[in-house]
Amino acid sequence: MTRSPIKLIPADFSPVPALGDACDVAAVEEFAPDLDAVALLVAVGADVSGAVGLGVDALAAAGFDAKPGSSLVIARDGHPVVLVGMGEAGELDADKLRDAAAAAARATAKKGGRIGIEVPELGMDAGTAGQVLTEGALLARYRYSVLKAEAKEVPLAQLQLKVAGADTVDLATGIATALVTVRATAVARDLANTPPGHLTATDLAEVAAELGAEFGFEVESYDKAALIEMGCGGILGVNAGSAEEPRLIVLTYTPLGDVTGHLGLVGKGIMYDSGGISLKPSDPMHLLMKMDMGGAAAVLGAFTALRDLGTTAAVSGWLTCTDNMPSGSAYKLGDVLTCRNGKTVEIKNTDAEGRIAMMDGLALAVEAGVDAIVDIATLTGAALMALGKSRAAVLGNDQAMVERVEQAAAATDEPVWQLPLERKYRKQLDSDIADISNLGGPHAGATTAALFLDEFVAGTPWAHIDIAGTMSTDADDAWRSAGATGFGARLLARLASQFGS
């Protein structure tokens, strides 16, 4: 990749995620003797005196109550043992077990890069246990450190899982699935965490091509000249103020054997959002706008998992990528842009740009004849205000598709909450000079933004996921590491792998 020296990008820097067998994960009956630490997951009230020589009362006196997230280091010959609480045994489910594994991975972070996690008998499917334990540990230990001269933490290089009463073959099956889903999230996190000067729309197209060649999907990239010929006025309009070229990146996964359906995924890829002429204030949220391409990152991450998850549906993706910058050539309030499908849009706020770029992707998905569309975007502050940073908003024109998203969200602990696609609010988007405007009134912003997108799906079953709140976290939170969360990558991979089945 050719890089300007003005940006002072390290010569060896690449935005392509560093994938591969970075961590060796295995199900074992006995731990290797050279591990740096072992974490023992403990339920409230459980007697672990045989393992650590301390009863419940002694542990309580030391401040360990086995509640979720609690931990206690006990010195032992060989390697230290870290007790990690997982709450009440009767309340344990897959999500809580994933969180406990995340807590174990963090509690052992300073001990070294080779750890074991020991789990009591769970009464849970071994494959599920292997998957969520691996996801929790690996996602918790994720760090974006490629631009640091020296990383503060030792990377996780080896993880051994020992689950009482579980068949190691079944555990290994779950581990294999987790390595695929963790990879999807790591791709999304790496891309969203990368500074905007290091990852342009052109760069992202090159990253997608490299990932496609490695993980079995085709990639086509359309530059500015092609977008002009295609009539993609939304992407071009948002890009008008930028010195960087836009890209429409089209991903195509074709399964072997019988095809069970055709799913379209559309991801918002605003590489950096200044707000354009409607300039954002210089506050912490403005700093996070390098992550305004989190939707495109989630879609691209999900595509890396499709082949290995045995997805039987055809899946197509449209990543609408550009930055949104103010300049003498930037699009203006009052301008009218024309979408790929011919619909005209009056611009009432240039900071409502994501929906403008995405309208071309949605129109192209309709042209492709997909059976259903799911889009994902860091779209509205209204979704953040309504649901906070732990749950994304989902809206749609088809309840069955919304429920598919909800089911995938529940299975991956990437939670969503359905908001109403209240069509009474559609009139807020009326324009006197165009078919529609890009901004509604002061209330229900997540809904009016979704109503705008609904105009471009032409009745195709569709669900919209607004990840403005969930795209990042300020501090480590269970499996979510500080920074970009990669929210949506595992959700979409799960949704696609089960589509049409």
N, C-alpha and C positions, 0 to 999 in steps of 0.2 A: 504494500500500500504506500502510495506517495504521500508524504506529509510535509507540511510547511514548517520550516525551522522557526518561523515567527511564533508558533504555538508552543515551542520548547517541549515537544513530546519526546520522551526517551527513544533513542534509536531502536531499541529492542522491544518497544511496546507494541502489542497487538490487541485489538478489542475482541479477538476470537477467544471465547472462554477456554481456559486450560483444562480440558477434559482428559479422560483416560482413567486408568486404575490408580487414582491418587490414594485411595484407601482400600486396604484389603479387609473385607468383611466376611466372617465365617461363623457358622453355627458349630458349637463344640460341646463335648461332654465334660471335658476338663480344660481349664485354662492353661495356656503356655506359661512356663515359669518365668519368662523374661518380660512380662507385661510391666508397664510403668505403674499402673494402678488398676484396681478392680472396684467397680461400683456395685453395691448390693441394694436392689430395690426392696423397700420394706413397707408393708402395709401397717396402718395404725393398729397398735396392740399386738403385733406379731412378735413372737419370741425368737430372737436371733442369737441367743446366748451360745448356742452350739457353734455358730460361725464366727462370732467376734468376742465371746467370753464375757459379754455384758448383757444383763437382763433388761427388761422393759423399764424398771424403776431406775436402774443406773443410767440408762440412756436418757430418760426424762430429766434426771438430775444434771446431765451434761447438756441439756437444752435441745435434745432431739425428740420430736414428737411424731415423726413420720407423716406429717401433713404434707400435701403437695409442695414441692420445691424446697423443703427443708433438707439439710445435709449435715453430716458430721464425719470428720476424718479420724480414722483410728489407725495408729501405727501398728504394723505387723512385720514380721520377718519377711524379707523378700520385697513385696510391694505393699503400699498402703491400701487399706480398704476404706472406701467412702460410702457411708450409708446415705441413701437418698429416699426420701419419703414419697409414697405414691398414693396417700390418702386411705380412705376406708376401702377394704377389700371388696365389699359388696357393691360399691359404687364404681369400681374400675371398669372402664371401657377402652376401646381402641384409642380414642383421643387422649384420655388421661394417661394411658401407657406411653403414647408418643411423647407427651409432655414430660413424663417421668424420665424417659430416655434422654430427652433434651437437657433436663436438669442434671442428669448423671454425667453427660458429656461435658457440660460447663464446669461441674464441680471437680472434674479431673483434669481440666484444661492445663493447669500449671504443673501437673505431675509428669506430663510427657505425651508422646504421640501414639503410644500403644496401650490401649485400655480394653478391659473386659466389662461386660454388664451381666450380672447374675440376677435372675428373676425367679421368684417362687412359682409354684404351680398356679396357673391362672384360670383354668377352665375356659380358655379362649382358643379358638382355632390357631394352630401353630403357624400356618402361613400368614395369617393376619398379624400375629404377634411379631414374627420375624420382619414383616414389612414395616410396621409402625415403630418398632424399636430402632431399626436402621434409619428410617426417615428422621426420627427425632434426634438421634445422635449426630448424624451427618449434617443435617440442616442447622442444628444449634452451633456446631463448630465451624460453620462457614464464616469466612472473613474475606472482604475485598481488600487485598493488600498489594496488588501488582504495582502500585505507584509509590509504595513505601520502600525506602532504602533498606529497612530492616523490620521484619514482622515481629510483633510483640509476642505472639502466641505460636507454639509449636503446632503445625498442622496435624490433623488426625491421620495417621498412617496405617493403623491396624485396629480393627474392632472385632472382638470376639463376643458372641452371645451365647449364654448358657441359661436355658429355661427348663426348670424342673418339670419332668413328665412329658416334655415335648419331643417329638421325633425330629432329629436334626435334618433329615431330608426335607420335611415339610417346612421347617424354619428356613432352610436354604432357598426354597422356592419363594418364600416371602421376601427374603433378602434380595434375590435377583430382581424382583419387581421393584423394590425400593430403590435399587441402584439406578433404575431407569427413571423413576419419578423424581428422585433427588437431582439427577442430571438435568431434567427439564427445568426444575426450579433454579438450579445453579446458573444455567444459561440465562434465564430471565433476570436473576439478580445481578450477574456480572454486567449484562448490557445496561440495565437501569442504573447501576452504580457508576458506570463509566462517565467521566466528565464530558460535557457536550463538545468541547474542542477536540476531544480524542475520538468521538464517535459521531460522525455525520450521517446523513441519510445514505450517502454514497458508501461510506464504510459499512453500514448495516447491511446493505445489499451484498457486499463482498463477504461479510460474515455469514449471511444466510446461504450463499453459494457454497461456502466451505462446509457448513453444517449439513446442507442437503446432500452433498457428495458422500459424507461420512455416515449419515443416518437414513438414507433411503428415500429422499423426496426431491422432487424437481423444483428448481428455482428459476424464475424469469424476472428480470429487472427492467423497468421502463424509466428512461431519463426524461429530462424536461422536454426535449423535442418530440419524443414519443407521446408524452402526456398532452402536448398541444394538439397533435394529430388525433389523439383519442378523445379530445374534448373533455378532459378531466379538469374543469374549471375550479373545482373546490380545492384540490391540492395545489394547483397553480396559483390560485388567488392567495392562499395562506403563504405560499413561498415567495410572493412578489417582492417582499422587502428584504429578502435574504441574499447574501453573496454565495451561499451554498446551494447546489442543485437539489431538487426534490427527487424522490424515487418512489415509484409504486412497485412493491415487491410481491410477486405472486408465487405462492407455494402450492405444490400439488403432490399429494400422497395417493398412490394407487396400490391397493392391496393385491396380493396374489389370490387366485381363486375367485369364488363367487363374491360379488360386491353387494353389500346389504343396504346401501343407501349412499347419499351424497350430502355431506355436511359442509357448509361454508362458515369460515371463521374470519372475522374482520377485526383488525387491531389498529388502534390509534397510535401513530408513530410520530408525535411531535417531539423532535429530538431536543429542542429547547424552546420553551414558551416564555417569551418576554411580555406577552400580551399584545405585541404589535403597537399600533397607534394608541390603543387603549392600554397604555403601559401599566404593568403591575407595580405595586409599591415594592420598595427594596426591603423585604422582610424575610424571615426564615422560609416561608412558603415559596418565595421567589427562588431561593437557593435550591429548593427541591425540584424545580422545573426541568432539571436534566432528566428526571424520571417521568416526564410527561409522555414518554414513549413506552411506558410500562405495559400497556395493552399489547402493542406490537411485540414486545419482548416476551410476554406470556404466550402469545400464539406461536412464536418461533420456538420457544422452549418446548411447548407441547408437541410440536412437529417432530422434535428429536426423539420422542417416546413412542410414536405411533407404530412403527414397524416392530419394535421390540415388545410392545404390548399386544401384538397380534391383531391389530385393528382391521376389521373386515369391511368397514365403510370407506368409500373414497372421501378424502378430505381436501378441500381447497382453502387457501388462506390469502387474504389481501391485506398487506401492511401499507398504510398510507403515511408516507414518511417525508417530513420537511421540518425545518424550524420556523418559528414565527417571530420575525424581527421588525423593528421600526426603522424606516429609512425613507428617502425621498421617493422610492418606487413602491412602498408598501401599500397594500390595499387599505381602503379608507372607510370610515363610517358613511353610509349612504351608497357605497358601491353596490352593484348587482353582479353576482357571479352565476354562471350557468353550469349545472351539474352534467355529468356524462349522459344522464337520461333526458336532458333537455329542460329540466325544472330550473326555474330562476330563483335566486335567493338574495334578498336585500340584507346588507350587512348593517346591523345596529350596534354591534360590539365586536371589535377584532380579537378580543380575548375569549370569545366563544368560537374558537377556531377549530377545535378538535372535531366537532360535528360537521364543520364545513369540509374538512379533508376526508372524513369518513363517508360522506354521502356518495363520493365517487366509488369507494370500495363496495358499499352496499349495492349500488346500481350495477356494478360489474358482477357481484355475486348473483343477483337476480338474472342477469343475462346468461350466466353460466348454467342456469336451471337447477340450482341446488335444491334439495328437499327441505332444508331448514337453514337458518342463519343464526349464529350467535356472535355478537360483537362484544368487545371488551375494551374499556377506555377509562383513563383517568379524566373523567368528563366534567364533574361539577362539584364545587364547594358545597352545594346544597346536600349532596349525598354524605359528605363528611360531617356536616352539621347535624344531619338527621340521625346518622347511625354510628358516628365516631370512627375510630381507626381499627376496630376489630371485626367489622362486618360490612360487606359490600352490598350495594343495592342491586336488585334485579327487577326488570320490568319487561313486558313483552306483549305481543298481540296474540299469543297462543299459549294457553295455560299448560298444555302438555309439554311444550318446550321449556317453559319456566320451571315446571316440576322436574324435568330432566336435569336442569342446572342445579336445582335445590338438592336433588339426590346426589349428584357428583360433589357438590359442596359439602354435604354432610359426611360423605365417605372420605374426603381428603382433609377435613377440618379447615377448609377455606370458606368460612360461613357467609351466607348471603341472607338478605331479607327482602321479600317482595314488596315493592311499592306499587301503588295503582297507576295504570296508564289511563288517567282520568281524561277522557276526551272532551269534557266540558272546557278544559283549559286550552284546547287547540286554537281557539280564536285569538289567544294572546300572541300567536305567531303570525297572524295575518299581516299582510303588507299592502300598502296602497299602490305600489309600483311593480311588485314582483309576485311570484306564486306564493312565496313564504318568506318570512324574515328569520334570522338566526338567533333571535333572543325573545323570550317571553317576558312576563311581568316580574315583580319583585319576589313572588312567592312560588313555592313548588318547583324550584329550578331543576331538580333531578327529573321530575315528570315532564316538564316542558321540553327539556333537552331530549328525552326519550321520544316524545311526540314528534319532534323534528326528525329524528332518525327514522321513525315509523313511516314518514312520508316517502322513503326511498327503498322500502323493502317490497313494495307492490303486493302486499298481502301474503308473501311467503311466511310460513311459520318462523317466528323470530323471537329471540330473547336478547336483552341488552344488560351487560354487567358493568356497573359504574364502580371502579376501584379507586376513586380519588382519595378515599380515606384509608384504604388498606394497602396502598402501594408501598408504604414505608413505615418504619417504627423508629422512634427516637432512641430506644434502649432494647437490649435483649429481652424477648418475651416468648417463653416456651421455645418452640421450634423456629420462631422468627428472630433472626439475627438483626442487630442494629443496622439501619440503612434500608436498602430496597429489599422487600420481602419476597419478590417473585410470585406474589399472589396471583392465582389464576392459571399458572402453568400446569400444576397437577390436576386442578379442577377440569380444565379443558382436555387434558390427556385422558382422564377418566371418562368424560362425556363422550369424546370421539371414539374411544375404544369400545364403548357399549352402544354406539349409535346404530340403530337398525336391527339390533339383536333382540 
